[in-house]
Amino acid sequence: MAAAENDRTFDPMIYDALLELATRIGGRYVAWADQAPSEAAGGHWRNAGIELRRQVRAVDPDDETAIEAKRAELRALWAAMPVQAPALVA
């Protein structure tokens, strides 16, 4: 467990915060899939949501360093995501 590596107490709520952030991003992908102009575009966004969930499930809920790294990655993704789906290049 990462908390054993230092004197800080590990707060398991950071994993819950990671899951909440992934839920927000996943919801955006669902909205983009629903609004997609084609079946291919909708499939692209559904697959993006599946990949996001796969990546988040791969994070060890007891590894503070891994959780914080994935949270930082997802915070940057969320901050950069437009409300409307970006156009996909064919």
The first five atom37 places (N, CA, C, CB, O) and aatype in JSON, in Angstrom:
{
  "aatype": [12, 0, 0, 0, 6, 2, 3, 1, 16, 13, 3, 14, 12, 9, 18, 3, 0, 10, 10, 6, 10, 0, 16, 1, 9, 7, 7, 1, 18, 19, 0, 17, 0, 3, 5, 0, 14, 15, 6, 0, 0, 7, 7, 8, 17, 1, 2, 0, 7, 9, 6, 10, 1, 1, 5, 19, 1, 0, 19, 3, 14, 3, 3, 6, 16, 0, 9, 6, 0, 11, 1, 0, 6, 10, 1, 0, 10, 17, 0, 0, 12, 14, 19, 5, 0, 14, 0, 10, 19, 0],
  "atom_mask": [
    [1, 1, 1, 1, 1],
    [1, 1, 1, 1, 1],
    [1, 1, 1, 1, 1],
    [1, 1, 1, 1, 1],
    [1, 1, 1, 1, 1],
    [1, 1, 1, 1, 1],
    [1, 1, 1, 1, 1],
    [1, 1, 1, 1, 1],
    [1, 1, 1, 1, 1],
    [1, 1, 1, 1, 1],
    [1, 1, 1, 1, 1],
    [1, 1, 1, 1, 1],
    [1, 1, 1, 1, 1],
    [1, 1, 1, 1, 1],
    [1, 1, 1, 1, 1],
    [1, 1, 1, 1, 1],
    [1, 1, 1, 1, 1],
    [1, 1, 1, 1, 1],
    [1, 1, 1, 1, 1],
    [1, 1, 1, 1, 1],
    [1, 1, 1, 1, 1],
    [1, 1, 1, 1, 1],
    [1, 1, 1, 1, 1],
    [1, 1, 1, 1, 1],
    [1, 1, 1, 1, 1],
    [1, 1, 1, 0, 1],
    [1, 1, 1, 0, 1],
    [1, 1, 1, 1, 1],
    [1, 1, 1, 1, 1],
    [1, 1, 1, 1, 1],
    [1, 1, 1, 1, 1],
    [1, 1, 1, 1, 1],
    [1, 1, 1, 1, 1],
    [1, 1, 1, 1, 1],
    [1, 1, 1, 1, 1],
    [1, 1, 1, 1, 1],
    [1, 1, 1, 1, 1],
    [1, 1, 1, 1, 1],
    [1, 1, 1, 1, 1],
    [1, 1, 1, 1, 1],
    [1, 1, 1, 1, 1],
    [1, 1, 1, 0, 1],
    [1, 1, 1, 0, 1],
    [1, 1, 1, 1, 1],
    [1, 1, 1, 1, 1],
    [1, 1, 1, 1, 1],
    [1, 1, 1, 1, 1],
    [1, 1, 1, 1, 1],
    [1, 1, 1, 0, 1],
    [1, 1, 1, 1, 1],
    [1, 1, 1, 1, 1],
    [1, 1, 1, 1, 1],
    [1, 1, 1, 1, 1],
    [1, 1, 1, 1, 1],
    [1, 1, 1, 1, 1],
    [1, 1, 1, 1, 1],
    [1, 1, 1, 1, 1],
    [1, 1, 1, 1, 1],
    [1, 1, 1, 1, 1],
    [1, 1, 1, 1, 1],
    [1, 1, 1, 1, 1],
    [1, 1, 1, 1, 1],
    [1, 1, 1, 1, 1],
    [1, 1, 1, 1, 1],
    [1, 1, 1, 1, 1],
    [1, 1, 1, 1, 1],
    [1, 1, 1, 1, 1],
    [1, 1, 1, 1, 1],
    [1, 1, 1, 1, 1],
    [1, 1, 1, 1, 1],
    [1, 1, 1, 1, 1],
    [1, 1, 1, 1, 1],
    [1, 1, 1, 1, 1],
    [1, 1, 1, 1, 1],
    [1, 1, 1, 1, 1],
    [1, 1, 1, 1, 1],
    [1, 1, 1, 1, 1],
    [1, 1, 1, 1, 1],
    [1, 1, 1, 1, 1],
    [1, 1, 1, 1, 1],
    [1, 1, 1, 1, 1],
    [1, 1, 1, 1, 1],
    [1, 1, 1, 1, 1],
    [1, 1, 1, 1, 1],
    [1, 1, 1, 1, 1],
    [1, 1, 1, 1, 1],
    [1, 1, 1, 1, 1],
    [1, 1, 1, 1, 1],
    [1, 1, 1, 1, 1],
    [1, 1, 1, 1, 1]
  ],
  "atom_positions": [
    [[0.85, -1.18, 0.0], [0.0, 0.0, 0.0], [0.89, 1.24, 0.0], [-0.97, 0.0, 1.23], [1.9, 1.27, 0.7]],
    [[0.53, 2.23, -0.77], [1.36, 3.42, -0.94], [1.53, 4.21, 0.36], [0.76, 4.32, -1.99], [2.56, 4.86, 0.55]],
    [[0.57, 4.15, 1.25], [0.66, 4.93, 2.49], [1.83, 4.47, 3.35], [-0.63, 4.82, 3.29], [2.36, 5.25, 4.13]],
    [[2.24, 3.22, 3.22], [3.34, 2.71, 4.02], [4.67, 3.33, 3.59], [3.42, 1.2, 3.91], [5.65, 3.27, 4.34]],
    [[4.71, 3.93, 2.42], [5.94, 4.52, 1.9], [6.26, 5.87, 2.51], [5.85, 4.64, 0.42], [7.38, 6.36, 2.37]],
    [[5.31, 6.49, 3.16], [5.55, 7.79, 3.77], [4.72, 7.92, 5.04], [5.23, 8.95, 2.79], [4.0, 7.0, 5.41]],
    [[4.81, 9.07, 5.69], [4.13, 9.27, 6.97], [2.68, 9.74, 6.82], [4.89, 10.26, 7.79], [1.95, 9.79, 7.81]],
    [[2.27, 10.09, 5.62], [0.9, 10.56, 5.45], [-0.08, 9.39, 5.55], [0.74, 11.27, 4.1], [0.25, 8.25, 5.24]],
    [[-1.27, 9.7, 5.98], [-2.33, 8.71, 6.03], [-3.01, 8.68, 4.67], [-3.35, 9.01, 7.17], [-3.39, 9.72, 4.14]],
    [[-3.16, 7.51, 4.13], [-3.81, 7.33, 2.83], [-5.3, 7.58, 2.97], [-3.56, 5.9, 2.27], [-5.96, 6.99, 3.83]],
    [[-5.84, 8.46, 2.15], [-7.26, 8.78, 2.15], [-7.93, 8.03, 1.01], [-7.5, 10.32, 2.03], [-7.73, 8.39, -0.15]],
    [[-8.72, 7.01, 1.31], [-9.34, 6.23, 0.24], [-10.36, 7.03, -0.59], [-10.03, 5.02, 0.83], [-10.78, 6.58, -1.65]],
    [[-10.75, 8.2, -0.11], [-11.69, 9.02, -0.86], [-11.1, 9.52, -2.18], [-12.14, 10.21, -0.02], [-11.85, 9.91, -3.08]],
    [[-9.77, 9.52, -2.3], [-9.19, 9.97, -3.56], [-9.56, 9.01, -4.69], [-7.67, 10.09, -3.45], [-9.68, 9.43, -5.84]],
    [[-9.75, 7.74, -4.36], [-10.19, 6.79, -5.39], [-11.62, 7.09, -5.79], [-10.08, 5.33, -4.87], [-11.96, 7.01, -6.98]],
    [[-12.47, 7.44, -4.84], [-13.85, 7.83, -5.15], [-13.87, 9.07, -6.04], [-14.65, 8.09, -3.87], [-14.69, 9.17, -6.96]],
    [[-12.97, 10.01, -5.77], [-12.88, 11.21, -6.61], [-12.46, 10.84, -8.03], [-11.88, 12.23, -6.0], [-12.94, 11.43, -8.99]],
    [[-11.57, 9.87, -8.16], [-11.17, 9.39, -9.49], [-12.37, 8.81, -10.22], [-10.04, 8.34, -9.37], [-12.59, 9.09, -11.4]],
    [[-13.15, 7.99, -9.53], [-14.33, 7.38, -10.14], [-15.35, 8.44, -10.56], [-14.97, 6.39, -9.18], [-15.95, 8.32, -11.62]],
    [[-15.54, 9.45, -9.74], [-16.48, 10.53, -10.07], [-16.03, 11.28, -11.31], [-16.63, 11.5, -8.89], [-16.85, 11.59, -12.19]],
    [[-14.76, 11.57, -11.4], [-14.23, 12.27, -12.57], [-14.4, 11.41, -13.82], [-12.75, 12.64, -12.37], [-14.76, 11.92, -14.88]],
    [[-14.13, 10.12, -13.71], [-14.32, 9.21, -14.84], [-15.78, 9.15, -15.25], [-13.81, 7.81, -14.5], [-16.08, 9.04, -16.44]],
    [[-16.68, 9.23, -14.29], [-18.11, 9.23, -14.6], [-18.5, 10.48, -15.39], [-18.94, 9.15, -13.3], [-19.28, 10.4, -16.34]],
    [[-17.95, 11.62, -15.01], [-18.24, 12.86, -15.76], [-17.76, 12.76, -17.2], [-17.57, 14.07, -15.07], [-18.48, 13.1, -18.13]],
    [[-16.53, 12.28, -17.37], [-15.96, 12.16, -18.71], [-16.75, 11.12, -19.51], [-14.46, 11.76, -18.63], [-17.07, 11.34, -20.68]],
    [[-17.07, 10.0, -18.88], [-17.86, 8.97, -19.55], [-19.22, 9.5, -19.98], [0.0, 0.0, 0.0], [-19.71, 9.16, -21.05]],
    [[-19.82, 10.33, -19.15], [-21.11, 10.94, -19.51], [-20.99, 11.84, -20.72], [0.0, 0.0, 0.0], [-21.89, 11.88, -21.55]],
    [[-19.89, 12.54, -20.82], [-19.66, 13.38, -21.99], [-19.55, 12.51, -23.25], [-18.37, 14.24, -21.81], [-20.09, 12.85, -24.3]],
    [[-18.83, 11.39, -23.13], [-18.72, 10.47, -24.27], [-20.09, 9.91, -24.67], [-17.75, 9.31, -23.93], [-20.38, 9.78, -25.86]],
    [[-20.92, 9.59, -23.69], [-22.27, 9.09, -23.99], [-23.06, 10.16, -24.73], [-23.0, 8.67, -22.69], [-23.73, 9.87, -25.72]],
    [[-22.99, 11.39, -24.26], [-23.71, 12.48, -24.93], [-23.21, 12.65, -26.36], [-23.54, 13.81, -24.15], [-24.0, 12.83, -27.28]],
    [[-21.9, 12.59, -26.53], [-21.34, 12.72, -27.88], [-21.79, 11.57, -28.78], [-19.8, 12.77, -27.82], [-22.1, 11.78, -29.95]],
    [[-21.85, 10.36, -28.24], [-22.31, 9.21, -29.02], [-23.77, 9.39, -29.42], [-22.13, 7.9, -28.22], [-24.15, 9.08, -30.55]],
    [[-24.58, 9.89, -28.49], [-26.01, 10.11, -28.78], [-26.22, 11.18, -29.84], [-26.74, 10.5, -27.51], [-27.18, 11.11, -30.6]],
    [[-25.34, 12.16, -29.89], [-25.48, 13.27, -30.83], [-24.67, 13.07, -32.11], [-25.06, 14.56, -30.16], [-24.65, 13.95, -32.97]],
    [[-24.02, 11.94, -32.23], [-23.12, 11.7, -33.36], [-23.87, 11.76, -34.69], [-22.41, 10.35, -33.21], [-25.0, 11.28, -34.79]],
    [[-23.24, 12.33, -35.7], [-23.89, 12.45, -37.01], [-23.91, 11.14, -37.79], [-23.19, 13.51, -37.83], [-24.6, 11.04, -38.81]],
    [[-23.17, 10.13, -37.34], [-23.13, 8.85, -38.04], [-22.96, 7.72, -37.04], [-22.0, 8.82, -39.1], [-22.56, 7.93, -35.89]],
    [[-23.26, 6.52, -37.5], [-23.07, 5.35, -36.65], [-21.6, 5.16, -36.31], [-23.62, 4.09, -37.33], [-21.25, 4.77, -35.19]],
    [[-20.73, 5.44, -37.27], [-19.29, 5.3, -37.03], [-18.82, 6.26, -35.95], [-18.5, 5.55, -38.33], [-18.04, 5.88, -35.08]],
    [[-19.28, 7.5, -36.0], [-18.89, 8.48, -34.99], [-19.44, 8.08, -33.62], [-19.39, 9.89, -35.37], [-18.74, 8.19, -32.61]],
    [[-20.68, 7.61, -33.59], [-21.25, 7.15, -32.32], [-20.45, 6.0, -31.75], [0.0, 0.0, 0.0], [-20.21, 5.94, -30.54]],
    [[-20.04, 5.07, -32.6], [-19.23, 3.95, -32.17], [-17.88, 4.39, -31.63], [0.0, 0.0, 0.0], [-17.36, 3.82, -30.67]],
    [[-17.31, 5.4, -32.27], [-16.03, 5.94, -31.8], [-16.15, 6.42, -30.36], [-15.55, 7.09, -32.72], [-15.3, 6.11, -29.52]],
    [[-17.19, 7.19, -30.07], [-17.35, 7.75, -28.72], [-17.74, 6.68, -27.71], [-18.39, 8.86, -28.72], [-17.33, 6.76, -26.55]],
    [[-18.53, 5.68, -28.13], [-18.83, 4.57, -27.22], [-17.55, 3.81, -26.88], [-19.87, 3.61, -27.85], [-17.34, 3.43, -25.72]],
    [[-16.71, 3.58, -27.87], [-15.44, 2.89, -27.62], [-14.52, 3.72, -26.73], [-14.74, 2.58, -28.94], [-13.78, 3.16, -25.92]],
    [[-14.56, 5.04, -26.87], [-13.76, 5.9, -25.99], [-14.2, 5.73, -24.54], [-13.87, 7.39, -26.42], [-13.37, 5.69, -23.64]],
    [[-15.51, 5.62, -24.32], [-16.02, 5.41, -22.97], [-15.62, 4.06, -22.41], [0.0, 0.0, 0.0], [-15.29, 3.94, -21.23]],
    [[-15.65, 3.03, -23.25], [-15.23, 1.69, -22.83], [-13.75, 1.71, -22.45], [-15.48, 0.66, -23.95], [-13.37, 1.14, -21.42]],
    [[-12.93, 2.35, -23.26], [-11.49, 2.42, -22.97], [-11.24, 3.2, -21.68], [-10.74, 3.08, -24.14], [-10.38, 2.81, -20.89]],
    [[-11.97, 4.27, -21.47], [-11.83, 5.04, -20.23], [-12.12, 4.16, -19.02], [-12.78, 6.27, -20.24], [-11.36, 4.14, -18.05]],
    [[-13.22, 3.43, -19.07], [-13.57, 2.54, -17.95], [-12.5, 1.47, -17.74], [-14.93, 1.88, -18.18], [-12.18, 1.14, -16.6]],
    [[-11.96, 0.93, -18.83], [-10.91, -0.08, -18.72], [-9.69, 0.49, -18.01], [-10.52, -0.6, -20.11], [-9.11, -0.15, -17.13]],
    [[-9.3, 1.69, -18.39], [-8.13, 2.34, -17.78], [-8.35, 2.62, -16.29], [-7.8, 3.64, -18.5], [-7.45, 2.41, -15.48]],
    [[-9.53, 3.08, -15.94], [-9.81, 3.41, -14.54], [-9.87, 2.13, -13.7], [-11.14, 4.19, -14.42], [-9.37, 2.11, -12.58]],
    [[-10.47, 1.08, -14.24], [-10.51, -0.2, -13.48], [-9.12, -0.77, -13.27], [-11.38, -1.23, -14.22], [-8.9, -1.53, -12.33]],
    [[-8.18, -0.43, -14.14], [-6.81, -0.94, -14.02], [-6.01, -0.27, -12.91], [-6.08, -0.76, -15.33], [-4.94, -0.75, -12.54]],
    [[-6.53, 0.83, -12.38], [-5.83, 1.55, -11.3], [-6.06, 0.82, -9.98], [-6.3, 3.03, -11.2], [-7.2, 0.54, -9.61]],
    [[-4.99, 0.52, -9.29], [-5.06, -0.15, -7.99], [-5.66, 0.82, -6.96], [-3.65, -0.64, -7.53], [-5.08, 1.88, -6.71]],
    [[-6.81, 0.49, -6.37], [-7.44, 1.4, -5.41], [-6.65, 1.62, -4.13], [-8.78, 0.89, -5.05], [-7.0, 2.48, -3.33]],
    [[-5.58, 0.85, -3.93], [-4.73, 1.01, -2.75], [-3.41, 1.7, -3.08], [-4.47, -0.34, -2.13], [-2.56, 1.85, -2.19]],
    [[-3.22, 2.11, -4.31], [-1.97, 2.74, -4.74], [-2.19, 4.25, -4.93], [-1.44, 2.1, -6.06], [-2.66, 4.69, -5.98]],
    [[-1.86, 5.0, -3.91], [-2.1, 6.44, -3.92], [-1.41, 7.13, -5.09], [-1.63, 7.07, -2.61], [-1.98, 8.03, -5.7]],
    [[-0.19, 6.71, -5.4], [0.56, 7.33, -6.49], [-0.14, 7.09, -7.83], [1.99, 6.77, -6.53], [-0.26, 8.01, -8.64]],
    [[-0.59, 5.87, -8.05], [-1.28, 5.55, -9.3], [-2.61, 6.29, -9.4], [-1.52, 4.04, -9.41], [-2.97, 6.76, -10.48]],
    [[-3.32, 6.38, -8.3], [-4.6, 7.1, -8.29], [-4.38, 8.56, -8.63], [-5.3, 6.96, -6.92], [-5.08, 9.12, -9.47]],
    [[-3.42, 9.18, -7.96], [-3.17, 10.61, -8.2], [-2.7, 10.86, -9.64], [-2.11, 11.14, -7.22], [-3.06, 11.87, -10.24]],
    [[-1.91, 9.95, -10.19], [-1.45, 10.1, -11.58], [-2.63, 10.03, -12.54], [-0.42, 9.02, -11.93], [-2.72, 10.84, -13.47]],
    [[-3.53, 9.07, -12.34], [-4.69, 8.95, -13.23], [-5.64, 10.13, -13.03], [-5.44, 7.62, -12.97], [-6.23, 10.61, -14.0]],
    [[-5.8, 10.59, -11.8], [-6.65, 11.77, -11.55], [-6.1, 12.98, -12.29], [-6.76, 12.07, -10.04], [-6.86, 13.74, -12.89]],
    [[-4.79, 13.17, -12.25], [-4.18, 14.31, -12.94], [-4.42, 14.2, -14.45], [-2.66, 14.38, -12.64], [-4.74, 15.18, -15.11]],
    [[-4.26, 13.0, -14.97], [-4.49, 12.77, -16.4], [-5.95, 13.09, -16.77], [-4.14, 11.31, -16.78], [-6.21, 13.75, -17.77]],
    [[-6.88, 12.6, -15.97], [-8.29, 12.82, -16.27], [-8.72, 14.27, -16.03], [-9.15, 11.89, -15.42], [-9.59, 14.78, -16.74]],
    [[-8.12, 14.94, -15.05], [-8.43, 16.36, -14.85], [-8.01, 17.16, -16.08], [-7.71, 16.91, -13.59], [-8.74, 18.05, -16.51]],
    [[-6.85, 16.85, -16.63], [-6.39, 17.55, -17.84], [-7.32, 17.25, -19.02], [-4.94, 17.14, -18.17], [-7.64, 18.14, -19.8]],
    [[-7.73, 15.98, -19.14], [-8.66, 15.62, -20.22], [-9.97, 16.36, -20.06], [-8.9, 14.1, -20.23], [-10.49, 16.92, -21.03]],
    [[-10.53, 16.37, -18.85], [-11.82, 17.05, -18.6], [-11.71, 18.55, -18.91], [-12.26, 16.84, -17.13], [-12.62, 19.12, -19.52]],
    [[-10.63, 19.16, -18.51], [-10.44, 20.6, -18.74], [-10.36, 20.92, -20.23], [-9.18, 21.09, -18.02], [-10.74, 22.01, -20.66]],
    [[-9.86, 19.98, -21.0], [-9.69, 20.22, -22.44], [-10.89, 19.79, -23.28], [-8.46, 19.48, -22.93], [-10.95, 20.08, -24.47]],
    [[-11.85, 19.1, -22.66], [-12.99, 18.57, -23.43], [-13.99, 19.67, -23.76], [-13.68, 17.45, -22.66], [-14.46, 20.36, -22.86]],
    [[-14.33, 19.82, -25.03], [-15.4, 20.77, -25.39], [-16.76, 20.16, -25.05], [-15.33, 21.14, -26.89], [-16.88, 18.95, -24.86]],
    [[-17.77, 21.01, -24.98], [-19.12, 20.52, -24.7], [-19.63, 19.7, -25.88], [-20.08, 21.69, -24.41], [-20.22, 18.63, -25.69]],
    [[-19.4, 20.18, -27.08], [-19.8, 19.46, -28.29], [-18.66, 18.57, -28.76], [-20.22, 20.45, -29.41], [-17.49, 18.91, -28.6]],
    [[-19.0, 17.45, -29.33], [-17.99, 16.5, -29.81], [-17.12, 17.13, -30.9], [-18.66, 15.23, -30.34], [-17.63, 17.8, -31.79]],
    [[-15.82, 16.92, -30.81], [-14.98, 17.39, -31.9], [-15.25, 16.58, -33.17], [-13.48, 17.29, -31.51], [-15.65, 15.42, -33.1]],
    [[-15.04, 17.2, -34.3], [-15.25, 16.52, -35.58], [-14.18, 15.45, -35.75], [-15.21, 17.53, -36.77], [-13.0, 15.67, -35.48]],
    [[-14.62, 14.29, -36.19], [-13.69, 13.19, -36.41], [-13.2, 13.24, -37.85], [-14.35, 11.83, -36.1], [-13.97, 13.48, -38.78]],
    [[-11.92, 13.02, -38.02], [-11.33, 12.99, -39.36], [-11.49, 11.58, -39.9], [-9.81, 13.42, -39.34], [-11.12, 10.6, -39.24]],
    [[-12.02, 11.48, -41.07], [-12.27, 10.15, -41.67], [-11.02, 9.54, -42.24], [-13.31, 10.25, -42.75], [-11.06, 8.43, -42.77]]
  ]
}
